[in-house]
Amino acid sequence: RRFQSRICTRSYTAEMALKSSLRPGCVSKHAPAPFRAGNISVRAPRLTVRAAQAGGFGEEVKKIAKKIQGSLPIIGLVSRLTAPDGGFDDLAYPEYARGVFDRSPPGMGAAMQQLEAKHGKMGTSRYVLLMTWMVKTGLPLVAPRDIVLAARRLRITQDLEVEIDRFEGAKLVARKKYEMVAPPDAKPADMAAVAVDAVATVAMGLKDGAPVPAGEAEGLAAIVSGALPEVSLEVARAAVADREKRAAAYA
């Protein structure tokens, strides 16, 4: 009985202490003393970030911030609705083609008509712009050789859906290497070279390194420059002129 009485007394005392501690402004003698830091000091760890030379760190931050903004529902939606290239998300082929038609520079439309009149079905915009879309959204994640190989297959099969699926799969695999950082940007000269070679393959049926006929060189440069805003007309012309130097680039 004494043992049970002690247990009941202690239980009652603990219960009263708990109730007293819950009352605002009231401190029970049974309540535990509040914790005081005393001589204990906690220092927050210091984090020092040094920017890379030539603004490299700043550019990486901008790219990552752009990805984060694009993942936000409202901002991503507004960007897709207002940006001609589809905003933050990966640019789909139909959106890209529509954007090219909306902002095509003078001379591109005539060059496209001449290409189609000369080479028929494979010279139409649906095949030509598919190649420039792969260059714009694929480089440097997808190897230039894979884009040119897609042009070779497309000229035979004429199956856009299969090549788009294959291309998207290759890009998805390559992107896993850049889960924590943004992938590097492609250089305009590289974009022009691959685009010229891919269009020359799918539309004109030229072999690797075969020169573009003189009467079609300027039109091809106008198409590549018009389909890729990053590529100036001068850079596109240089890529057409140097095509023979890339004979072994896709072997």
C-alpha positions in Angstrom: 0.0 0.0 0.0 2.8 2.4 0.9 4.4 1.6 -2.5 1.2 2.3 -4.3 0.7 5.5 -2.3 4.1 6.7 -3.4 3.4 6.0 -7.1 0.0 7.8 -6.9 1.7 10.8 -5.1 4.4 11.0 -7.7 2.0 10.7 -10.6 -0.2 13.5 -9.1 2.8 15.7 -8.6 4.0 15.2 -12.2 0.5 15.9 -13.5 0.3 19.1 -11.6 3.7 20.2 -12.7 2.7 19.6 -16.3 -0.5 21.5 -15.9 1.2 24.4 -14.2 3.9 24.6 -16.9 1.2 24.9 -19.6 -0.4 27.9 -17.9 0.9 31.2 -19.3 2.9 33.2 -16.8 2.8 30.5 -14.2 5.9 28.4 -13.2 5.4 25.5 -10.9 8.0 24.4 -8.4 7.7 20.9 -9.8 8.2 22.1 -13.4 11.6 21.5 -14.8 13.8 24.6 -15.0 14.0 26.2 -18.4 17.0 25.5 -20.5 19.7 28.2 -20.4 22.6 28.2 -22.8 25.0 29.4 -20.1 28.5 29.3 -21.5 27.6 27.2 -24.5 27.8 29.0 -27.8 26.8 27.7 -31.1 28.6 29.1 -34.2 27.0 28.9 -37.6 29.3 27.4 -40.1 30.8 29.7 -42.7 30.3 29.0 -46.3 32.7 30.7 -48.7 31.9 30.6 -52.4 34.5 31.8 -54.9 33.3 32.7 -58.3 35.1 31.0 -61.2 37.2 33.1 -63.5 35.6 34.8 -66.5 32.1 34.7 -65.0 31.8 30.9 -65.3 30.1 30.6 -61.9 27.7 33.4 -62.6 26.6 31.8 -65.9 26.0 28.4 -64.1 23.8 30.2 -61.5 21.8 31.9 -64.3 21.3 28.6 -66.1 20.2 26.7 -62.9 17.9 29.6 -61.9 16.3 29.5 -65.3 15.6 25.8 -64.9 14.1 26.4 -61.5 11.9 29.2 -62.8 10.8 27.0 -65.7 9.6 24.3 -63.2 7.3 26.7 -61.4 3.7 26.3 -62.7 2.8 29.9 -63.3 6.1 31.2 -64.5 6.6 28.2 -66.8 3.2 28.6 -68.2 3.6 32.4 -68.9 7.0 31.7 -70.5 5.6 29.0 -72.8 2.8 31.3 -73.9 4.9 34.4 -74.5 8.3 33.1 -75.7 8.6 32.3 -79.4 10.9 29.3 -78.7 8.6 27.7 -76.1 10.0 29.2 -72.9 11.9 27.2 -70.3 10.8 23.8 -71.3 12.4 21.7 -74.1 11.3 23.1 -77.4 9.1 20.7 -79.2 9.4 20.3 -82.9 6.0 21.8 -83.8 6.6 24.8 -81.6 10.0 25.3 -83.1 8.7 25.1 -86.7 5.9 27.6 -85.9 8.4 30.0 -84.4 10.7 29.8 -87.5 7.8 30.6 -89.8 6.7 33.5 -87.6 10.1 35.2 -87.6 11.7 34.0 -90.8 14.0 36.7 -92.1 13.8 38.0 -95.7 15.2 35.6 -98.2 14.5 32.4 -96.2 11.1 31.8 -97.7 12.4 32.1 -101.2 15.3 29.8 -100.4 12.9 27.2 -99.0 10.7 27.3 -102.1 13.8 26.9 -104.4 15.0 24.0 -102.4 11.7 22.2 -102.6 11.4 23.0 -106.4 14.8 21.5 -106.9 14.7 18.4 -104.7 11.0 17.6 -104.3 9.5 16.1 -101.1 12.7 15.8 -99.1 13.4 19.5 -99.7 10.2 20.6 -97.9 10.2 22.4 -94.6 9.0 19.5 -92.5 12.3 17.6 -93.2 14.6 20.5 -93.4 13.4 22.1 -90.2 13.5 18.8 -88.4 17.3 18.8 -88.9 17.8 22.3 -87.7 15.5 21.6 -84.7 17.8 18.7 -83.8 20.8 20.9 -84.0 19.2 23.7 -81.9 17.9 21.5 -79.1 20.4 18.6 -79.3 23.9 20.1 -79.5 26.1 19.4 -77.6 24.1 16.7 -75.7 23.6 14.7 -78.9 26.7 14.0 -81.0 26.8 15.7 -84.4 27.3 12.3 -86.0 24.0 11.1 -84.6 22.2 14.0 -86.1 23.7 13.4 -89.5 23.0 9.7 -89.3 19.3 10.7 -88.6 19.4 12.7 -91.8 20.6 9.7 -93.7 18.0 7.4 -92.3 15.2 10.0 -92.8 16.0 10.4 -96.5 15.3 6.6 -96.9 12.5 6.0 -94.5 10.8 9.4 -94.4 9.6 8.6 -90.9 9.7 11.7 -88.8 8.1 10.2 -85.8 10.7 7.4 -85.5 13.6 9.8 -85.8 12.1 12.2 -83.3 11.6 9.4 -80.7 15.2 8.2 -81.3 16.5 11.7 -80.9 14.6 12.4 -77.7 15.8 9.2 -76.2 19.4 10.0 -77.0 19.0 13.4 -75.5 17.4 12.1 -72.4 20.3 9.6 -71.8 22.9 12.3 -72.3 21.1 14.8 -70.0 21.6 12.4 -67.0 25.3 13.5 -67.0 24.1 17.1 -66.1 21.6 16.5 -63.3 23.4 18.9 -61.0 24.7 21.4 -63.5 23.5 23.0 -66.7 24.8 21.5 -69.9 27.2 23.6 -72.0 25.9 25.8 -74.8 26.7 24.9 -78.4 28.9 27.3 -80.4 27.3 29.0 -83.4 30.0 27.7 -85.7 29.4 24.1 -84.6 25.6 24.5 -85.0 26.0 26.0 -88.5 28.3 23.1 -89.6 26.1 20.3 -88.4 22.9 22.0 -89.7 24.5 22.5 -93.2 25.6 18.9 -93.4 22.3 17.5 -92.1 20.2 19.6 -94.5 22.5 18.8 -97.4 22.2 15.1 -96.6 18.4 14.9 -96.1 17.3 17.4 -98.8 20.0 17.3 -101.4 21.2 13.7 -100.9 24.9 14.8 -100.8 27.5 12.5 -99.4 29.7 13.5 -96.5 32.1 16.3 -97.6 30.5 16.7 -101.1 30.4 20.4 -102.0 27.1 22.2 -102.2 26.3 23.2 -105.8 27.2 26.8 -106.4 23.7 27.7 -107.3 22.3 26.4 -104.0 25.1 27.5 -101.6 23.6 30.9 -100.8 20.1 29.5 -100.4 21.3 26.8 -98.0 23.2 29.5 -95.9 20.0 31.6 -95.8 17.9 28.6 -94.6 20.4 27.6 -91.8 20.8 31.2 -90.6 17.0 31.8 -90.7 16.2 28.6 -88.8 18.9 29.1 -86.2 18.9 32.7 -84.7 22.2 32.0 -83.0 23.9 31.6 -86.4 24.6 34.7 -88.5 24.5 34.6 -92.3 28.2 35.0 -92.4 28.8 32.0 -90.1 26.4 29.9 -92.2 28.1 30.9 -95.4 31.5 29.8 -93.9 30.0 26.4 -92.9 28.8 25.9 -96.5 32.1 26.8 -97.9 34.1 24.5 -95.5 31.9 21.5 -96.0 34.6 19.5 -97.9 36.8 19.8 -94.8 34.3 17.8 -92.8 34.3 14.8 -95.1 35.5 12.5 -92.3 33.7 14.2 -89.4 30.8 11.7 -89.3 32.5 8.5 -90.2 
